[in-house]
Amino acid sequence: MVTILINLLIKEKEDVKNPKVRQQYGMLCGTVGIVLNIFLFLGKFLAGTISHSISITADAVNNLSDAGSSCVTLVGFKMAGAKPDVGHPFGHGRIEYIAGLIVSGAILLMAVELVKTSVSKILHPQPVQFGMLTGIILAISILVKLYMAYYNYRIGKKVDSAAMRATATDSLSDVCATTAVLLAAAAGEITGLKIDGWCGVLVGIFIFYAGIQAAKETLDPLLGQAPEETLVHQIEEIVLAQEEICGIHDLLVHDYGPGRLMISLHAEVPAEGNILELHDVIDNTEVELRRKLNCDAVIHMDPIVTEDQHILSLKKNVEEIIRAIDPIISMHDFRVVLGTSHTNLIFDIVIPYEYKLSDEALKKQIQSYVKQRLGEDHFVVIQVDKAYHRQE
């Protein structure tokens, strides 16, 4: 059904990097979610009323809250698609993450309420009347929720939407909840055991866990998570494809919502090259990054010596020293200041945030090894940087 609606309503359906197309996907899925959840609420509420089952009625209320969550997703996509303005020059894309967080909050609230209601049912058990109609309604509900989880996850992955993936997680938790309710009602009918309340507690705990996972997925980009490795590799491939660029470092990726990335990096170029020609290469690379990754890119040009054999030899020695200390450490911006009494080796190193040695201890270790290999008259001046993306 959703695929048919996509073909009918979204003309440029494959251009998922386009914010307008992403907005159309989000609003379509949100609208379908509202309609389906309202129908499920009506069906389950009828089944819960007929069977006098608190777990079925709670499951119905869950679907009503899901309809509300779909409304939040719908509004979130609409607001996230608003154009940048003076007060928000980077757009409103992060509203989509906030919408996903609200959905996660609704999942957690529903889980708590379900556990409270179920505990009350444990303390004051009532017989459950399970019939054919109730079973059919719950079975249909499971199939519908599986379908909703499928299309929300598939489209959420396609358009890279944390809010839609949170909705898919919610649908899967509903599948487990309704399945447990169905099995408990059937078991109670067959055995006479009053396990309706216990079933509700287990379902509530499971849904609470699902809500925590969904909240984490929407909180991480709001807090500023490291970029995906695939994106980092794409950036490196595009930039290093230029023959004039020798290397890159200080890569920063700022996420202002899906399709609203700002990238900055330092590109190393030969110091002996023509500055105007190199600047043109940098400009063209920025344009290519914007075109291929749908981002804003700023590249700082770092000149490095590529023809002075003495400096290249010193650089090679320092690189070998650093690699021997720990292969995860990288070096960039290597410069040499020659003096009459001593030589300064100036460079930056990049280490992970969780690195075992302190910055000062690592500097002293590198200084010691440099003196051992190159002589007492060689000193290092080191700037320690942290890796803003995962290093392999």
Summary of the structure (lengths in Angstrom):
residues: 392
radius of gyration: 29.0
end to end distance: 42.3
largest distance: 96.2
contacts: 1328
relative contact order: 0.09
helix: 63%
strand: 14%
